[in-house]
Every structure is written in structure tokens, then in C-alpha cells.
Amino acid sequence: MNRPKPTCGSLLVGLLLSVSLTSCSTMLNILFGWDECDYPGCNREARKGSNYCPMHDYEMQKNNFDRSWDNTRKKAAEQTGKKSY
């Protein structure tokens, strides 16, 4: 059985249907390469290389806390003359 070849009109109808069923934010994401945060209810832009925005990227927050804590220990050790861990 021979299938009819897709015409320009049917391709246009398919394109319009897919665009109309796609949300505006999804279209912007596709066009501009933006990724939204995967945290439920958050529509902020995700960090590069992450699925989450800086507010919800717990790994980034943990690393910042660890670095801050290490710096605090080093400064305290320098002031007291004790060796830091």
C-alpha cells in the first residue's frame, strides 16, 4: 500500500499543532538553551552543569559551607598558633 507523501500543508499543520501544545517557557528554553530548576515549583534558571538554581543546588551550598568552615579553622589556627586539621 502506498502512503501519500507529506505535503507542505500537512507539515505546517503539524508544526502549528506542536507549537500550540507547547508552553511558552518550554519554547524559550528550546530557543535560548535555558534550563529551569528541577526543584518543584521553582522556575529560576538552572546553573550550568546542574539541574538546580543556586538556591536549590544543595551540593553547591554544601561545598560553600565546607570551604567557609575550612577557611575559618585555618584563620583560627593562625591566630592561636595551633596547627589546623
C-alpha positions in Angstrom: 0.0 0.0 0.0 1.4 3.4 -1.0 1.4 6.1 1.6 0.8 9.6 0.4 3.8 11.9 0.6 3.6 14.6 3.2 2.7 17.9 1.7 3.9 21.3 2.8 0.4 22.0 4.2 0.4 18.9 6.4 3.8 19.7 7.7 2.7 23.2 8.5 -0.4 21.9 10.4 1.8 19.5 12.3 4.3 22.3 13.2 1.4 24.6 14.3 -0.2 21.9 16.4 3.1 21.0 18.2 3.8 24.7 18.9 0.3 25.4 20.2 0.6 22.5 22.6 4.0 23.6 23.9 4.1 26.1 26.8 5.8 29.4 26.3 8.5 28.7 28.9 9.4 25.4 27.1 9.7 27.3 23.8 12.0 29.8 25.4 14.1 27.0 26.8 14.4 25.4 23.4 15.2 28.6 21.6 17.7 30.1 24.1 19.0 27.0 25.8 17.7 27.9 29.2 17.2 25.1 31.7 14.8 25.6 34.6 15.5 24.5 38.1 14.2 20.9 38.7 13.0 21.9 42.3 9.2 21.6 42.3 7.6 25.0 41.9 10.8 26.8 41.1 11.1 28.5 37.7 14.6 30.1 38.1 17.3 29.4 35.6 19.4 26.3 36.5 23.2 26.7 37.0 25.4 25.5 34.1 26.1 21.8 34.6 23.4 21.4 37.2 19.7 20.7 37.3 19.1 23.3 40.0 19.3 27.0 40.5 21.8 28.3 43.1 19.1 28.5 45.7 18.2 24.8 45.4 21.7 23.3 44.5 22.4 21.7 47.8 25.8 20.3 46.6 27.0 23.8 45.8 25.7 25.1 49.2 27.4 22.2 51.0 30.7 22.9 49.2 30.5 26.6 50.0 29.8 25.8 53.7 32.7 23.3 53.8 35.1 25.8 52.2 33.9 28.5 54.6 34.4 26.2 57.6 37.9 25.2 56.4 38.9 28.9 56.0 37.5 29.7 59.5 39.5 26.9 61.0 42.7 27.9 59.2 42.3 31.6 60.3 41.7 30.5 63.9 44.7 28.2 63.8 46.9 31.1 62.5 45.7 33.4 65.3 46.2 30.9 68.1 49.4 29.4 66.6 47.9 25.9 66.6 48.1 23.6 63.6 44.9 23.3 61.6 43.4 19.9 60.6 
